[in-house]
Amino acid sequence: MEQIRQWAISLCMAALVGAVAHMLSPSGSMERMMRIAVSAFFVCAVIAPFAGGGFNLSEIPGISGGDGSVENKMSELQAEMQSKTVERMEESVKTKIEGECEKLKIIGAQISISMDTNEDNCILINDLKIYISKSDGQKKDELYENIKNNLGLRPGITIAEEAPER
């Protein structure tokens, strides 16, 4: 309970410091930046106990029945959020590659992307393959260079009679 009391005091102090900083900041173009900085500071104050590991949810009465249900739910939500983030990143990379194909008028390219996260929660591209038709084969090198220069990726580009089904 002492940790909760300290956390509440630190939130009050963060709000007080933020209010004073906001009052002392100049109005005009800097006002918006100051508001963002104060908001970020307050958000950090709110999540600091959770991020630092010093806040144990099982110490709060009625939150956890001792079976770690809150911790399990949090880890499930984190895994789902990671999965959705990887999916969104795959979609984003695919859209950008499709844009590069459109610039070169490559039609019907099939894009295969395999992404994952490492132990540091960084998204890694494990594999990136692009299948283009024989009629677009002469554009293979130009497509590779465009993707390498514009996106920083080095795809494997295969010329095929028909692009494989997904």
Secondary structure, DSSP 8 states (H G I E B T S, - for coil): -HHHHHHHHHHHHHHHHHHHHHHHS-SSHHHHHHHHHHHHHHHHHHHHHHHTT---GGGSTTT--SS-HHHHHHHHHHHHHHHHHHHHHHHHHHHHHHHHHHHTT--S-EEEEEEEE-TT--EEEEEEEEEEEGGGGGGHHHHHHHHHHHH----EEEEESS----
